[in-house]
Amino acid sequence: MAISKGRSDGGQGGKRGHSNMDHWDFTEDIKLAAKKSRRLEAKSDVKEGVGEYHEDATTQSSEEPEK
């Protein structure tokens, strides 16, 4: 008769499997903070780009000769 292996300890859903990882709470907080900072950075980049576009449009329109 074979000897039973019993429950595995790690990685296979045992008592130390991935489902009981407490640090995932902290990972979710880190993800949310990173997402927010990326969005704020993108927002400031867009504002800067729009400002540069308006400056270029104003500069080009003032340089055109009047007819």
C-alpha positions as CSV (number, residue, x, y, z in Angstrom):
1,M,0.0,0.0,0.0
2,A,1.3,3.5,-0.9
3,I,1.9,6.2,1.7
4,S,-0.2,9.3,1.2
5,K,1.7,12.5,0.4
6,G,-0.7,14.7,2.3
7,R,-1.3,18.4,1.6
8,S,1.4,20.4,-0.1
9,D,2.8,23.4,1.8
10,G,3.3,25.9,-0.9
11,G,2.2,27.0,-4.4
12,Q,-0.4,24.3,-4.9
13,G,-3.2,25.7,-2.8
14,G,-1.9,24.3,0.5
15,K,-1.8,26.2,3.8
16,R,0.8,28.6,2.4
17,G,-0.7,28.9,-1.1
18,H,-1.3,32.1,-3.0
19,S,-4.8,32.6,-1.8
20,N,-3.6,33.5,1.7
21,M,-1.1,36.2,0.7
22,D,-1.8,39.1,3.1
23,H,0.6,41.5,1.4
24,W,-1.7,41.7,-1.7
25,D,-3.7,44.3,0.2
26,F,-0.7,46.5,0.2
27,T,0.0,45.8,-3.5
28,E,-3.5,47.0,-4.4
29,D,-2.8,50.3,-2.5
30,I,0.4,50.7,-4.4
31,K,-1.3,50.0,-7.7
32,L,-4.0,52.6,-7.0
33,A,-1.4,55.2,-6.0
34,A,0.6,54.6,-9.1
35,K,-2.5,54.8,-11.3
36,K,-3.4,58.1,-9.8
37,S,0.1,59.6,-10.2
38,R,0.2,58.5,-13.8
39,R,-3.2,60.1,-14.5
40,L,-2.1,63.4,-12.8
41,E,1.2,63.4,-14.8
42,A,-0.7,62.8,-18.0
43,K,-3.1,65.6,-17.2
44,S,-0.3,68.1,-16.7
45,D,1.4,66.9,-19.9
46,V,-1.8,67.5,-21.8
47,K,-2.2,71.0,-20.3
48,E,1.4,71.8,-21.2
49,G,0.9,70.5,-24.8
50,V,-2.3,72.5,-25.3
51,G,-0.5,75.6,-24.0
52,E,2.4,75.1,-26.5
53,Y,-0.1,74.6,-29.3
54,H,-1.9,77.8,-28.5
55,E,1.5,79.7,-28.3
56,D,2.5,78.3,-31.7
57,A,-0.9,79.2,-33.3
58,T,-0.7,82.7,-31.9
59,T,2.9,83.1,-33.1
60,Q,2.1,81.8,-36.6
61,S,-1.0,84.0,-37.0
62,S,0.9,87.2,-35.9
63,E,3.8,86.4,-38.4
64,E,1.5,86.1,-41.4
65,P,1.4,89.1,-43.7
66,E,-1.7,91.2,-43.8
67,K,-3.6,91.4,-47.1
